[in-house]
Amino acid sequence: MRLCPIAAAHRATRLCLLLPLLAALSALTGCANRSLGDPAVAIDGEPAPQPLPCPTGLPEGTRCLGGQDKLGAHVLIAMPVRWSGVLVLHAHGGPELGAPRADRTAQDLQRWQIMVKLGHAWAGSSFRQGGVAVHAAAEDTERLRRLFVRHVAQPRRTILHGQSWGASVAAVGAELFATASAGQSPYDAVLLTSGVVGGGSQSYDFRLDLRVVYQHLCGNHPRPDEPAYPLSIGLPAGSILTRTQLATRVDDCLGLKLPAARRSPAQQQKLDTLLRVVPVPERSLQGHLAWGTFHFQDIVQQRTGGASPFGNAGVRYSGSADDEALNRAVLRYQADPVAAARFAADTDPGGRIPVPVLTVHAVDDPVAFVELESVFRQTMQRAGTAGHLVQTFTWHHEHSYLSDATYATLVAELLAWLDGNPVPTPDSIASACARQTATHGDGCRFLPTFQPEPLASRVPPRRAP
């Protein structure tokens, strides 16, 4: 079994000291390439997907199939009337917490109906479990591909599409299921959109920063009359705090739901300070704080054995009226090295993707910082696969969906690349998008010359545990 090159991909980060731990954990996390007979993705005994009503909005005549696989994942497939022979295999964002839901796949298909309008088949899985479990989600996605091939049709091309957190699922899965012997892949190409592609070891640190600075300013998460706990664990096991209750606390302190003119001076001052010190957009602050609460709880309680992989020891915060006082006051935590290694082994892409990879990211993405793309390029470079990677950037302000013309262009350029055309460039993709507007409407905002800054320019780097 070969070790995923996680430590090599992050020599400048906390994982550079964790090679022995990662080696010990590799057998548990499945870093080796998977064979066709791997039981985690075997479909022996799986029933064929059954006809289902299609979600609203799909092209007339679209045929939908689905059901629940033997591991509990809900799957949904859409076949257009005139099929191009292309399968777009979708790994959704989130991740969601709680039990898998069939309506999740229906919502994903509605959002990405552009793929069916282009004549491509679309297939998505809810994943068999909620929470931040990348390898399991990659297995569920590959199992769905095999169900499609056995029971529906044999595609001439398969594009693995990862959106948001699903981009990490796709990046890991594209490496995981390439055969070790020949570097072959069940996927012809990979499309990563608005991707959380820095891996668990780098993508979420700022949410701990948000928790500690928020607590310093507001003191209500937890409140003084509640038991204290390390903020790096998100919430203690058994907590009954709800998202609605958390939103109420945030609004009490920051007036986040109020127009600026109706906030008290104290609320506005705290909000301004928080946004200067932890550079998240105001519109996504509540979401990031919730993710740093409930998703951190899932990670610690369900993925890393009760210890936190997150820390802020040695981080220097700046942007407040008195940074010295701020840095003395904020709570400090040291990441647990075993938890950090375990989390990285499940979530960090290794970059050994043997097929074309095309990415798009809005420069003003409020959820997944565009600087994560610089981390992903470094990952591919260290794996020796950067020649397979083309990154594009757009002047959009959204995360979940950019525009029909954007995605139509990217899929067309990927397919042309696979058919032997020259490797696309940011310039050629921007030009191609302009030709898509007549069919798919306005929405082309490509920025061919943009290059993201290093992640450290936005998120203070961590000290190795």
N, C-alpha and C positions, 0 to 999 in steps of 0.2 A: 504494500500500500504506500503510495507516494503522498508526501505531505504537501498540502496546498501552500503556495508561497506567500503566506500572509505576512510573516515577519519581514520577508524581503521587500514586500510592497510598502512597508511602513517603517523603514529604518530610522526615520527621524521622529518616530512617535513612541508611545508607551510600549509597543509590542516588540521593540528591538531586543528587549531583555528576556523575552518569554519563549525562546525556541524550545527549551526542554518541555515546558508545559504544553506548548502547541503539539509537539510530537506525541506526548502522552494522550492528548485529547483527540488526535486525528482519527483513531479507531472508533471513537464514540460519535464523531460528527460526520464521518463519511466524506472526507476530503478527496479520496481517490476517485478517479473517473468511474462511472457506473456502466455496467454491462447490460445487454438487452435482457438478461435473465434476472436482474436485480429484483428481489421480492417487493421492495418498496414501490416499484412501478409496474409490477406484473399485472396483467389484465385477465389472466385465466379465471374463468368463472364470472367475469363481469357481464351483466346483461347489456344488450344493445341499447343505446339511447332511444327513447320513445318519442313519438310526435307530441309536441306541446304547442299551445298558442304562442305566437310571437308577440313580443312587446310592441306597443304602438309606435308608429313612425317609420317602420322598416319598409323597404320597397315592396310594392304589391307582388304577390307570388312567392315571397321568401318562405322557405320551409324551415321550421325550427324543431330541434330534437333535444332531448335532455333527460335528466333524472338525477339520482343520487348514486354515486359509486360506492363500492363495498367498504371504503374507509370513511365515508360520511360526507365527502365533498359533493356539492351540487354542481352539475355541469350543464352547459347550454351551448348549442351549436346552431348557427344560422347558415343556410345554403341559399344563395341567390338563384334566380330563375336561370340565368346564363352565367355559369360558373367559369371563372378565369383559369381554374386549376390551382389557384393560390390559396393556401390556408394561412390565416393570421391567427396565431395562437396567443391569447391574451393573458398576461399576469397582472392582476389588478393592484391598485394602490391601497393605502391605509397604513398598516393593516387594521382590520376590524377586530374588536375583542368580542368574546362570547361565542356561542354556537354558530356554525355556518348556516347561512340563509339562502334560499333559492332566489329571493328577490334581489340579492346582491348581483347575481349573474345577469338578471334581466336589466337591472340598472346599467351595468357595464355595457351590455349590448346596445341599449338605447343611446348611451353616450358615444359609442364608437360605431354607430351605424354607417358612418362614412365608408368603412371597410366593405360592408355589404353593397352599398351604392356603387362602389368601384368594381363590383363583380366578384369579390373575394369571399370565400367562406370565412366565418369567424367562429372561434371556440374559446370559451372562458370557464374557469372553475372558481367556485367560492372559496376553495381550499378546505381541507378537512378539519381545520381547527382555526380558531381566532388567535390573535397574538403575533408577536414578533418571532416567527419561526421560518427562516428563509429556506433552508434545505427542504423542509417538509412541503412548503409551497411549490418549490421547484419540482419536487417529485410528483405532486398533484398535477402540475401543468404537463409534465412529460407523460403521465398516465393518460391524461385526456387526449394528447396527440395520438397515442397508441390506440385508444378507443375509436378515434376518428378514422384512422387508417383501417382498422379491422372491420368496423361496422358501417362506415359511411362512404369513404372514397380514398383513393391514393392521390395525394396532391403532387403536382409537378414541382411546386416550390412551397416551402414552409418558412414563414417569417415569425420569429418569436418576438413578441411585442411586450415590453414591460413599461408600465406607467407608474411614476412616482415611486413608492416603496416597491412596487412590482418590478421596477427597473433593476433593483438589486436582486430580486428573485430571478429575473431573466439573465442577468449577468453571471450569477452563480450557476444557474441551470445550464447555460450555454457551455460553460466549462465542465460542469459536473458530468454531463452526458455525452461529451466527446470521447470516443474510445481512445484509451491510452496508447494502443498499439500504433494506430495510423493517424491520429488527430482528426478523425472523421466526426461528423456531428449529425444528429437527426434534424437539425435546423440548417436551412440554407443561408439565413441572414438574421441579424438581431437589430431591432428598432427599440431604442430607449428614449422615452419622452418624459421630460420634467423629472429626471431621475434622482432618487436618493442613492447615489452611487459612490459615496465615500465609505461604505461599510459601517457596521455598528461601532467600530472603534473610533470613527471620526465624525459621523453624521449627526450625533445627538448630544454632543458635549454642551452646546450652547443652551440646551434646555435645562441642564443643571445650573448653568450660570443664571438663567432666567429665574429659576426657583429660589436661589440663594439671595439674589438682589431683590426680588419681589418680597421675600420674607423679611429682609432687612428694612424695606420701606413700609410694608403693610402689616406684618406681624399677625396675619390671620389665616395662614395656611402652613402649619396648624395655628389655631387660636391659642392664646395663653391658657385658657381653661381646658385644653385638650392635651392628651399625652404627647410629649415630644418624641420625635423619631428622626432618623437621618434623612434629610431631604433627597439624598442620592438614591434611596430605594423607592421613590415615588409616593407610595402609601404603604403602611404596614399591612400585613395579612389580616384579613377580616374587617378592614375598614368599610364603613357603610356610606362614606362620602359619595355623593352623586355629582355628575357634571353640572346639573342645574344649581346645586348648592355651591359648587366651586365658582360658577359664573356670578352668583350673588355676592360672594366674598370679593371677587375681583371688582365688581361694580361698586360695592361699598367703598373700597379703597381708592380706586382710580376713576370712577365715573365713566367706565369704558363705553357703556351703552348710551350715554348722554351726549348731546351736542357740546362742543367745547365751551360754548357760551354759558352753558348751564352747570358746568363743573365748578366745584369750589376751588379756590386758589390752591388749597392743600392737595386736592385730587390732581389738578393739572400739573403741579410741581412734581409730584411723585411719578406721574405718567411720563412726563418729559425726561426725568432723570433715568427711569427704567429704560426708555427707548434709546437714550444716548449711550448708556452703559452696555446694554445687550441689543445689538442692532437688528431687531425684528420689526417688521412693519406693524403699525398699530392695528391694522385690520386682521392680522393673523396672531396677535399676541395671545388672545384667549385660547385659540387652538393649540399653540405651542405650549402654553402653561398646562393645558389639559393633557397633552401628550407626555409632558414631563412629569405628570402625575400618574395617570392610569396606565400608560404604556410602560413607564418605568416600573410600575408595580408588577405588570405582567412579566417583564424581562427578569426581574429579580426573583419573583416567586415561582415562575414557571420555567425559566430558561437557565438560570445561573446559580441554582442551588441556595437561594436566600441571601447571597452576597451581591453587592453592586459592582458592575463594571465601570461605573462613572466616578470621576473625581475632579476636584478643582484645586488640589494642593499646588501652591506655587503660582497660580494664575493671578495676574495683575489686572485689575479692573480699572477702567478709566472712563471719563465722561461726566462724572458727577461734579457738584460744586466743591466737594472736598474728597478727593480720591484717597488720600491717606486715611481719613476716618472711615471711608467705605471699606477699604481693604483690611483694616483692623477689625471691622465689625462683622463682615459677612461670614457665614458658617463655612468651614472647610472640611473636605472629605478626601480620603485617599482611596482610589479605586482598588478593589481586591484583585490581585494579579491572576488568580485562577478564574474568577468570574470574567475578567477582561479577556483572557485567552479563550475561554469557552464561548463567549459571545462573538468574538472576532472569528473564531473557527466556523461558526454557523452563518455569519452575516457578511463577511468581507469578501468581495470579489478578488480572485487571484489574477484575472486578466488573461488567462490562457484560452482565449476564444479563437477557434481556427477558421472563423467565417467572417464576412463583412459585418461591421457594426456601425450603425448610423445613429447619431443622437441629436436631439433638439432640446433646448432649454431657454425659457424666457429669462432675460437678464434681470427682470424685476419680479421673478417668482417669489411670492411671499411665504411659501411653505418649504420648498427645497432650494436652498441657496445656490445660485449659479456657480459659486466658487467650488462646489462639489465636483464640477466637471474637471477642474484642474487636478483634483485627486485622482479621478478616474483615468485621465490621460497618463499620469505618472504610473498608475497601476499597469496599464497596457504597455507602457514603455519598458518597465522593469520585467514584464513577462516576455518581451520581445515580439509583441503582437500589435504595436502601434500602427504598423502599416495597414492593418485591417480596420482602423478607426477613422471615421470622419465625424467631426463635431460641428453642429450648427447652433446658432443663437438667434433669438428673435426679440424684437422690441414689443413684447406683450407684457401684461401686468397680472397674468393669471397663472394658475398652476394646473388645474384639473383638465382644462381643454383650451387649446389655442385657437385653431380655426380649421374648417374642412380643407381649405386650400393648402394649408401647411402640411397636413397629414397625407393628403392625396399626392402632393409633390414628393414627400419623403419615401412613400411606398413605391412610387413610380421610379424614382432614382435608384432605390435599392434593387428593384427588379432589373433595371437596365444594367446596373453594375454586374449583377449575376449573369446576365446574358452576354457579357463580354465587352460592354461599352467601357469607355475610360472611367476610372475612379472619379466619382463626383467630387466637386470642391464646394466650399461655401459660396463662391461666386456663381458656379453653374447651377447650384440649387436655388439661389435667389432668383436667377433668370428664369429657371424652369417654373418657379412658383407663379411668376407673373402670367405665364401661359395657362395656368390652372384657373385663374379668376373668372374667366368667361363661363366655365362650367360649375365651379364650386364657390363662387362669390369672392368678395374682397376678404382680406385677412392675411395677406403676405406681409410679414414684417421682418424678414431675415436681415441680419446684420453681418455681412460677410467678413468684415475686418475685426470683429469683436473677439477678444481673448479674455477669459476670466482671470482674475487675480488669484493668488494662492489662498487656500482656505484660511490660513493663519492671518491674512489681512482682515478677516472679519470675525473669526473665532479664536480667542487666545489658545495657543497650543497647550497640551497637557504635559505634565511631568510623568515619566514612566513610573508605574507603581512598583 
